[in-house]
Amino acid sequence: MPGHKGRGYIARDDVTEIEGADVLYRPEGIIAESEKNAARIFGAARTVFSCEGSSLGIRALVYLLKTYALRTGKNPLILAARNVHSSFVSACGLNGVSPEWLYGEGGNLLSVRLTAESVDQALSRTGAFAVFITSPDYLGHLCDISALSEVCKKHGALLAVDNAHGSYLRFTDPCLHPVALGADLCVESAHKTLPCLTGTAYLHVAPSAPAFFAENADFACYLFASTSPSYLLLASLDDFNGKAKTYAEGVKRTAERVGRLRASLADAGYGLYGEEPLKLTLRPASYGYTGNEIADLLRSKGIEAEYADRDFIVLLLSPCNREESLAEAEKTLLGLKKRTAAGKESVPSPVVCGKAAEIRDALYAPWEEIPTEEAEGRVLSGLVLSCPPAVPVAVCGERLNADAVSALLYYGYRTVKVML
Ligand SMILES: Cc1ncc(COP(=O)(O)O)c(C=O)c1O
Protein backbone atom coordinates (compact mmCIF):
# COMPACT_ATOMS: atom_id res chain seq x y z
CA MET A 1 0.00 0.00 0.00
CA PRO A 2 -0.77 2.53 -1.33
CA GLY A 3 -1.77 1.21 -4.74
CA HIS A 4 -0.43 4.26 -6.57
CA LYS A 5 3.14 3.34 -5.49
CA GLY A 6 4.08 6.97 -5.24
CA ARG A 7 3.47 7.69 -8.92
CA GLY A 8 1.85 11.02 -9.67
CA TYR A 9 2.33 14.53 -8.39
CA ILE A 10 0.38 14.38 -5.12
CA ALA A 11 0.99 10.69 -4.55
CA ARG A 12 4.77 11.16 -4.10
CA ASP A 13 4.56 11.91 -0.38
CA ASP A 14 1.53 9.74 0.32
CA VAL A 15 3.11 6.86 2.21
CA THR A 16 1.55 4.71 4.90
CA GLU A 17 2.64 3.32 8.28
CA ILE A 18 5.73 1.50 6.96
CA GLU A 19 9.01 0.92 8.80
CA GLY A 20 10.55 4.27 9.67
CA ALA A 21 7.27 6.19 9.15
CA ASP A 22 6.02 5.44 12.70
CA VAL A 23 2.45 4.49 13.69
CA LEU A 24 0.00 7.32 14.40
CA TYR A 25 -1.65 5.98 17.54
CA ARG A 26 1.42 4.02 18.82
CA PRO A 27 3.97 6.73 18.06
CA GLU A 28 7.62 6.16 18.94
CA GLY A 29 9.51 7.76 16.06
CA ILE A 30 8.93 10.73 13.75
CA ILE A 31 5.27 11.16 14.70
CA ALA A 32 6.08 11.10 18.43
CA GLU A 33 8.74 13.75 17.82
CA SER A 34 6.38 15.93 15.77
CA GLU A 35 3.58 15.64 18.34
CA LYS A 36 6.04 16.63 21.09
CA ASN A 37 7.00 19.71 19.09
CA ALA A 38 3.33 20.60 18.65
CA ALA A 39 2.67 20.08 22.38
CA ARG A 40 5.51 22.49 23.16
CA ILE A 41 4.05 25.11 20.80
CA PHE A 42 0.56 24.83 22.31
CA GLY A 43 1.66 24.50 25.95
CA ALA A 44 0.13 21.01 26.27
CA ALA A 45 1.37 18.03 28.26
CA ARG A 46 0.43 15.80 25.33
CA THR A 47 -0.81 16.59 21.84
CA VAL A 48 -2.25 13.91 19.58
CA PHE A 49 -2.70 14.45 15.84
CA SER A 50 -5.95 13.76 14.01
CA CYS A 51 -6.30 13.34 10.26
CA GLU A 52 -10.09 13.24 10.66
CA GLY A 53 -10.78 16.69 12.00
CA SER A 54 -11.94 17.81 15.41
CA SER A 55 -14.86 15.42 14.93
CA LEU A 56 -12.53 12.51 15.70
CA GLY A 57 -10.94 14.42 18.60
CA ILE A 58 -14.37 15.04 20.13
CA ARG A 59 -15.37 11.38 19.91
CA ALA A 60 -12.08 10.47 21.60
CA LEU A 61 -12.50 13.19 24.21
CA VAL A 62 -15.99 12.04 25.20
CA TYR A 63 -14.72 8.46 25.46
CA LEU A 64 -11.85 9.60 27.71
CA LEU A 65 -14.17 11.64 29.92
CA LYS A 66 -16.60 8.77 30.36
CA THR A 67 -13.96 6.12 31.11
CA TYR A 68 -12.16 8.48 33.50
CA ALA A 69 -15.37 9.10 35.47
CA LEU A 70 -16.17 5.38 35.59
CA ARG A 71 -12.66 4.45 36.75
CA THR A 72 -12.52 7.07 39.46
CA GLY A 73 -16.09 6.51 40.70
CA LYS A 74 -17.10 10.10 39.92
CA ASN A 75 -20.61 11.13 38.94
CA PRO A 76 -20.26 10.58 35.16
CA LEU A 77 -22.39 13.60 34.25
CA ILE A 78 -21.03 16.12 31.72
CA LEU A 79 -22.52 19.62 31.60
CA ALA A 80 -22.41 20.91 28.04
CA ALA A 81 -23.24 24.34 26.64
CA ARG A 82 -26.05 23.72 24.19
CA ASN A 83 -24.33 25.27 21.14
CA VAL A 84 -22.18 22.15 20.68
CA HIS A 85 -21.21 20.98 17.21
CA SER A 86 -23.07 17.89 15.97
CA SER A 87 -19.94 15.78 16.47
CA PHE A 88 -20.43 16.14 20.23
CA VAL A 89 -23.97 14.78 19.98
CA SER A 90 -22.88 11.83 17.83
CA ALA A 91 -19.93 11.26 20.22
CA CYS A 92 -22.43 11.08 23.10
CA GLY A 93 -24.57 8.64 21.11
CA LEU A 94 -21.59 6.42 20.27
CA ASN A 95 -20.22 6.52 23.83
CA GLY A 96 -23.58 6.19 25.58
CA VAL A 97 -23.23 9.56 27.33
CA SER A 98 -26.20 11.72 28.38
CA PRO A 99 -25.04 15.30 29.01
CA GLU A 100 -27.05 17.92 30.82
CA TRP A 101 -27.38 21.03 28.70
CA LEU A 102 -26.50 24.58 29.73
CA TYR A 103 -28.52 27.16 27.79
CA GLY A 104 -26.95 30.34 29.17
CA GLU A 105 -28.67 33.68 29.07
CA GLY A 106 -29.10 36.29 26.38
CA GLY A 107 -27.32 34.46 23.58
CA ASN A 108 -28.78 32.59 20.63
CA LEU A 109 -28.86 29.08 19.27
CA LEU A 110 -25.36 29.38 17.77
CA SER A 111 -23.86 31.39 20.62
CA VAL A 112 -24.64 30.37 24.19
CA ARG A 113 -23.62 32.93 26.84
CA LEU A 114 -22.43 31.23 30.02
CA THR A 115 -21.47 33.05 33.18
CA ALA A 116 -19.11 31.62 35.78
CA GLU A 117 -21.89 32.03 38.36
CA SER A 118 -24.37 29.94 36.37
CA VAL A 119 -21.79 27.17 35.84
CA ASP A 120 -20.91 27.34 39.54
CA GLN A 121 -24.58 26.81 40.41
CA ALA A 122 -25.01 24.02 37.88
CA LEU A 123 -21.95 22.19 39.25
CA SER A 124 -23.23 22.60 42.84
CA ARG A 125 -26.67 21.32 41.85
CA THR A 126 -25.55 18.32 39.77
CA GLY A 127 -22.10 17.31 41.06
CA ALA A 128 -21.07 16.84 37.40
CA PHE A 129 -17.41 15.93 36.90
CA ALA A 130 -16.84 17.82 33.64
CA VAL A 131 -17.96 20.88 31.68
CA PHE A 132 -17.82 20.96 27.88
CA ILE A 133 -17.99 24.29 26.05
CA THR A 134 -17.52 25.56 22.51
CA SER A 135 -15.24 28.58 22.44
CA PRO A 136 -14.90 30.36 20.08
CA ASP A 137 -18.39 29.65 18.82
CA TYR A 138 -19.40 29.91 15.18
CA LEU A 139 -20.26 33.60 15.51
CA GLY A 140 -16.98 34.51 17.19
CA HIS A 141 -18.03 34.75 20.83
CA LEU A 142 -15.26 33.77 23.27
CA CYS A 143 -16.21 32.31 26.66
CA ASP A 144 -14.40 33.58 29.74
CA ILE A 145 -12.32 30.42 30.01
CA SER A 146 -10.20 31.69 32.94
CA ALA A 147 -13.33 32.29 35.03
CA LEU A 148 -14.94 29.00 33.99
CA SER A 149 -11.71 27.14 34.73
CA GLU A 150 -11.56 28.62 38.23
CA VAL A 151 -15.12 27.52 38.92
CA CYS A 152 -14.42 24.03 37.59
CA LYS A 153 -11.30 23.74 39.74
CA LYS A 154 -13.30 24.80 42.82
CA HIS A 155 -15.65 21.85 42.18
CA GLY A 156 -12.91 19.40 41.16
CA ALA A 157 -14.47 19.27 37.68
CA LEU A 158 -12.61 19.15 34.36
CA LEU A 159 -13.02 21.83 31.71
CA ALA A 160 -13.02 20.56 28.12
CA VAL A 161 -13.11 23.04 25.25
CA ASP A 162 -14.12 22.60 21.63
CA ASN A 163 -11.67 25.14 20.20
CA ALA A 164 -12.24 23.96 16.61
CA HIS A 165 -12.10 27.55 15.34
CA GLY A 166 -9.37 28.81 17.62
CA SER A 167 -5.94 27.18 17.06
CA TYR A 168 -4.64 30.62 16.09
CA LEU A 169 -5.57 31.99 19.54
CA ARG A 170 -2.29 30.49 20.75
CA PHE A 171 -0.54 33.28 18.84
CA THR A 172 -2.61 36.34 19.71
CA ASP A 173 -1.33 38.99 22.08
CA PRO A 174 -2.43 38.37 24.80
CA CYS A 175 -2.61 34.62 24.25
CA LEU A 176 -6.27 33.54 24.23
CA HIS A 177 -5.77 29.82 23.74
CA PRO A 178 -7.92 27.60 26.03
CA VAL A 179 -4.93 25.62 27.34
CA ALA A 180 -3.19 28.86 28.38
CA LEU A 181 -6.39 30.07 30.07
CA GLY A 182 -6.96 26.95 32.19
CA ALA A 183 -8.79 24.36 30.06
CA ASP A 184 -7.82 20.78 30.94
CA LEU A 185 -8.64 19.32 27.53
CA CYS A 186 -8.98 20.95 24.16
CA VAL A 187 -9.81 19.81 20.64
CA GLU A 188 -9.15 22.05 17.65
CA SER A 189 -9.11 21.94 13.87
CA ALA A 190 -5.70 23.04 12.64
CA HIS A 191 -7.22 23.21 9.17
CA LYS A 192 -9.70 25.92 10.09
CA THR A 193 -7.33 28.72 11.12
CA LEU A 194 -3.76 27.51 10.57
CA PRO A 195 -2.10 27.00 7.18
CA CYS A 196 -2.80 23.24 7.36
CA LEU A 197 -4.64 20.83 5.08
CA THR A 198 -8.34 20.03 5.49
CA GLY A 199 -8.88 17.28 8.05
CA THR A 200 -5.93 18.14 10.29
CA ALA A 201 -6.69 18.62 13.99
CA TYR A 202 -5.21 18.33 17.48
CA LEU A 203 -6.35 16.81 20.75
CA HIS A 204 -4.43 18.67 23.48
CA VAL A 205 -4.18 17.41 27.06
CA ALA A 206 -3.17 20.27 29.35
CA PRO A 207 -0.64 19.84 32.16
CA SER A 208 -3.54 20.32 34.62
CA ALA A 209 -5.42 17.20 33.41
CA PRO A 210 -5.06 13.91 35.32
CA ALA A 211 -2.32 11.66 33.87
CA PHE A 212 -5.01 9.22 32.65
CA PHE A 213 -5.83 11.54 29.75
CA ALA A 214 -2.30 11.85 28.36
CA GLU A 215 -1.72 8.13 28.86
CA ASN A 216 -4.89 7.06 27.02
CA ALA A 217 -5.38 9.78 24.40
CA ASP A 218 -3.81 7.66 21.64
CA PHE A 219 -6.03 4.68 22.39
CA ALA A 220 -9.12 6.89 22.50
CA CYS A 221 -8.36 8.26 19.01
CA TYR A 222 -7.46 4.80 17.74
CA LEU A 223 -10.90 3.52 18.81
CA PHE A 224 -12.69 5.84 16.38
CA ALA A 225 -10.09 6.54 13.68
CA SER A 226 -9.20 4.92 10.41
CA THR A 227 -6.17 2.62 10.56
CA SER A 228 -4.89 4.36 7.42
CA PRO A 229 -3.97 7.90 8.46
CA SER A 230 -3.03 10.27 5.66
CA TYR A 231 0.67 11.12 5.74
CA LEU A 232 -0.06 14.16 3.59
CA LEU A 233 -2.12 15.50 6.49
CA LEU A 234 0.46 14.44 9.10
CA ALA A 235 3.14 16.16 7.05
CA SER A 236 1.01 19.30 6.97
CA LEU A 237 0.78 19.31 10.79
CA ASP A 238 4.52 18.70 11.06
CA ASP A 239 5.20 21.46 8.55
CA PHE A 240 3.26 23.92 10.70
CA ASN A 241 5.54 23.22 13.70
CA GLY A 242 8.35 24.79 11.72
CA LYS A 243 6.24 27.77 10.66
CA ALA A 244 4.57 28.60 13.96
CA LYS A 245 6.91 31.48 14.81
CA THR A 246 6.39 33.29 11.53
CA TYR A 247 2.69 32.55 11.63
CA ALA A 248 2.45 34.06 15.11
CA GLU A 249 3.72 37.37 13.73
CA GLY A 250 1.16 37.15 10.93
CA VAL A 251 -1.66 36.53 13.41
CA LYS A 252 -0.77 39.66 15.39
CA ARG A 253 -0.52 41.77 12.24
CA THR A 254 -3.79 40.45 10.81
CA ALA A 255 -5.61 40.89 14.13
CA GLU A 256 -4.67 44.59 14.08
CA ARG A 257 -5.88 44.94 10.49
CA VAL A 258 -9.17 43.18 11.28
CA GLY A 259 -9.56 45.43 14.34
CA ARG A 260 -9.31 48.51 12.06
CA LEU A 261 -11.78 46.99 9.60
CA ARG A 262 -14.19 46.23 12.44
CA ALA A 263 -13.96 49.82 13.69
CA SER A 264 -14.64 51.35 10.27
CA LEU A 265 -17.66 49.08 9.70
CA ALA A 266 -19.06 49.91 13.14
CA ASP A 267 -18.61 53.64 12.42
CA ALA A 268 -20.57 53.20 9.19
CA GLY A 269 -23.48 51.63 11.08
CA TYR A 270 -22.94 47.87 10.71
CA GLY A 271 -23.85 45.78 13.74
CA LEU A 272 -20.98 43.52 14.85
CA TYR A 273 -20.91 40.35 16.92
CA GLY A 274 -18.28 38.47 18.95
CA GLU A 275 -14.81 39.15 20.31
CA GLU A 276 -12.66 36.82 18.24
CA PRO A 277 -9.69 38.71 16.77
CA LEU A 278 -9.72 37.04 13.34
CA LYS A 279 -13.43 36.51 12.83
CA LEU A 280 -15.55 39.28 11.47
CA THR A 281 -19.24 38.70 12.18
CA LEU A 282 -21.72 41.28 10.94
CA ARG A 283 -25.36 41.59 11.98
CA PRO A 284 -26.41 43.57 8.93
CA ALA A 285 -30.09 44.11 9.87
CA SER A 286 -29.06 47.49 11.35
CA TYR A 287 -27.66 48.39 7.90
CA GLY A 288 -30.84 47.30 6.14
CA TYR A 289 -29.65 43.96 4.69
CA THR A 290 -29.76 40.26 5.42
CA GLY A 291 -26.59 38.26 5.89
CA ASN A 292 -27.40 36.30 2.72
CA GLU A 293 -27.66 39.50 0.67
CA ILE A 294 -24.23 40.67 1.87
CA ALA A 295 -22.75 37.23 1.20
CA ASP A 296 -24.06 37.32 -2.39
CA LEU A 297 -22.59 40.79 -2.89
CA LEU A 298 -19.18 39.73 -1.56
CA ARG A 299 -19.30 36.58 -3.69
CA SER A 300 -19.74 38.76 -6.77
CA LYS A 301 -16.38 40.34 -5.81
CA GLY A 302 -14.69 36.97 -5.38
CA ILE A 303 -14.95 36.88 -1.59
CA GLU A 304 -16.61 33.82 -0.07
CA ALA A 305 -18.03 34.15 3.45
CA GLU A 306 -17.61 31.30 5.91
CA TYR A 307 -21.30 31.46 6.76
CA ALA A 308 -24.38 33.58 6.19
CA ASP A 309 -28.01 33.40 7.17
CA ARG A 310 -30.77 35.95 7.49
CA ASP A 311 -29.22 37.60 10.57
CA PHE A 312 -25.46 37.07 10.37
CA ILE A 313 -22.56 36.93 7.98
CA VAL A 314 -19.25 35.47 9.17
CA LEU A 315 -15.87 36.10 7.54
CA LEU A 316 -13.06 33.87 8.81
CA LEU A 317 -9.74 35.61 8.25
CA SER A 318 -6.13 34.49 8.57
CA PRO A 319 -2.64 35.79 7.85
CA CYS A 320 -2.94 33.94 4.52
CA ASN A 321 -5.61 36.40 3.32
CA ARG A 322 -4.06 39.00 1.05
CA GLU A 323 -4.39 42.69 1.91
CA GLU A 324 -6.12 43.17 -1.49
CA SER A 325 -8.97 40.88 -0.37
CA LEU A 326 -9.41 42.70 2.93
CA ALA A 327 -9.34 46.05 1.13
CA GLU A 328 -11.90 44.78 -1.42
CA ALA A 329 -14.20 43.55 1.39
CA GLU A 330 -13.86 46.89 3.16
CA LYS A 331 -14.53 48.89 -0.02
CA THR A 332 -17.54 46.75 -0.94
CA LEU A 333 -19.12 46.91 2.52
CA LEU A 334 -18.50 50.62 3.02
CA GLY A 335 -19.62 51.37 -0.53
CA LEU A 336 -22.98 49.71 0.03
CA LYS A 337 -25.83 52.16 0.40
CA LYS A 338 -27.32 52.01 3.86
CA ARG A 339 -31.03 51.17 3.85
CA THR A 340 -33.58 51.63 6.58
CA ALA A 341 -33.11 48.92 9.18
CA ALA A 342 -34.51 45.57 7.99
CA GLY A 343 -36.73 44.92 10.99
CA LYS A 344 -35.86 42.89 14.03
CA GLU A 345 -33.35 40.06 13.95
CA SER A 346 -35.09 36.72 13.98
CA VAL A 347 -32.27 34.42 15.08
CA PRO A 348 -33.64 31.58 17.25
CA SER A 349 -32.72 31.28 20.93
CA PRO A 350 -31.43 27.96 22.26
CA VAL A 351 -34.45 25.67 22.30
CA VAL A 352 -35.33 23.96 25.58
CA CYS A 353 -37.23 20.70 24.94
CA GLY A 354 -38.05 17.94 27.41
CA LYS A 355 -36.00 14.73 27.24
CA ALA A 356 -38.02 11.65 26.32
CA ALA A 357 -35.16 9.23 25.51
CA GLU A 358 -31.38 9.01 25.86
CA ILE A 359 -29.38 10.25 22.83
CA ARG A 360 -28.05 6.76 22.13
CA ASP A 361 -31.49 5.09 22.32
CA ALA A 362 -33.05 7.75 20.09
CA LEU A 363 -30.24 7.48 17.51
CA TYR A 364 -30.70 3.74 17.15
CA ALA A 365 -34.51 3.71 17.46
CA PRO A 366 -36.83 2.97 14.52
CA TRP A 367 -37.89 6.28 12.94
CA GLU A 368 -40.12 7.81 10.33
CA GLU A 369 -39.63 11.05 8.40
CA ILE A 370 -42.49 13.54 8.68
CA PRO A 371 -43.13 17.18 7.65
CA THR A 372 -41.63 19.56 10.23
CA GLU A 373 -44.96 21.39 10.68
CA GLU A 374 -46.42 18.13 12.03
CA ALA A 375 -43.52 17.35 14.38
CA GLU A 376 -44.62 19.15 17.55
CA GLY A 377 -44.95 16.62 20.37
CA ARG A 378 -42.89 13.93 18.56
CA VAL A 379 -39.49 12.66 19.79
CA LEU A 380 -36.55 13.49 17.55
CA SER A 381 -34.46 10.60 16.25
CA GLY A 382 -31.97 11.97 13.70
CA LEU A 383 -29.65 14.99 13.87
CA VAL A 384 -31.17 18.34 12.94
CA LEU A 385 -28.65 21.10 12.70
CA SER A 386 -28.32 24.71 11.83
CA CYS A 387 -26.34 24.40 8.65
CA PRO A 388 -23.33 24.80 8.18
CA PRO A 389 -22.49 25.60 11.81
CA ALA A 390 -24.02 22.18 12.54
CA VAL A 391 -25.31 23.23 15.95
CA PRO A 392 -28.23 21.00 16.94
CA VAL A 393 -31.57 22.79 16.89
CA ALA A 394 -32.90 19.93 18.99
CA VAL A 395 -31.09 16.84 20.23
CA CYS A 396 -32.21 13.31 19.43
CA GLY A 397 -34.33 11.97 22.27
CA GLU A 398 -36.00 15.35 22.87
CA ARG A 399 -39.72 15.93 22.45
CA LEU A 400 -40.07 18.75 19.92
CA ASN A 401 -42.04 21.78 21.11
CA ALA A 402 -43.38 24.76 19.15
CA ASP A 403 -40.08 26.70 19.55
CA ALA A 404 -38.13 23.76 18.15
CA VAL A 405 -40.47 23.51 15.16
CA SER A 406 -40.14 27.20 14.34
CA ALA A 407 -36.32 27.06 14.75
CA LEU A 408 -36.22 24.05 12.41
CA LEU A 409 -38.24 25.96 9.84
CA TYR A 410 -35.89 28.97 10.23
CA TYR A 411 -32.97 26.69 9.26
CA GLY A 412 -34.89 25.27 6.31
CA TYR A 413 -35.89 21.84 7.59
CA ARG A 414 -38.99 20.72 5.72
CA THR A 415 -38.93 17.20 7.20
CA VAL A 416 -37.50 15.59 10.35
CA LYS A 417 -36.85 12.05 11.53
CA VAL A 418 -38.86 11.18 14.63
CA MET A 419 -39.07 8.01 16.71
CA LEU A 420 -41.91 5.63 15.87
C1 LIG B 1 -17.40 24.16 16.79
C2 LIG B 1 -16.99 23.01 15.92
N1 LIG B 1 -16.56 21.89 16.51
C3 LIG B 1 -16.16 20.82 15.78
C4 LIG B 1 -16.19 20.86 14.40
C5 LIG B 1 -15.73 19.66 13.63
O1 LIG B 1 -14.51 19.96 13.07
P1 LIG B 1 -13.89 19.15 11.84
O2 LIG B 1 -14.62 19.60 10.63
O3 LIG B 1 -12.45 19.53 11.87
O4 LIG B 1 -14.11 17.70 12.12
C6 LIG B 1 -16.65 22.01 13.76
C7 LIG B 1 -16.71 22.07 12.29
O5 LIG B 1 -17.14 23.02 11.69
C8 LIG B 1 -17.07 23.11 14.54
O6 LIG B 1 -17.54 24.24 13.96
The ligand as an ORCA input file, in Angstrom:
! r2SCAN-3c Opt
* xyz 0 1
  C     -17.397     24.162     16.795
  C     -16.994     23.009     15.924
  N     -16.562     21.886     16.507
  C     -16.157     20.818     15.776
  C     -16.193     20.860     14.401
  C     -15.734     19.664     13.629
  O     -14.509     19.962     13.067
  P     -13.892     19.148     11.843
  O     -14.623     19.603     10.632
  O     -12.447     19.529     11.865
  O     -14.114     17.703     12.119
  C     -16.649     22.013     13.756
  C     -16.706     22.071     12.289
  O     -17.140     23.016     11.687
  C     -17.068     23.115     14.539
  O     -17.536     24.243     13.964
*
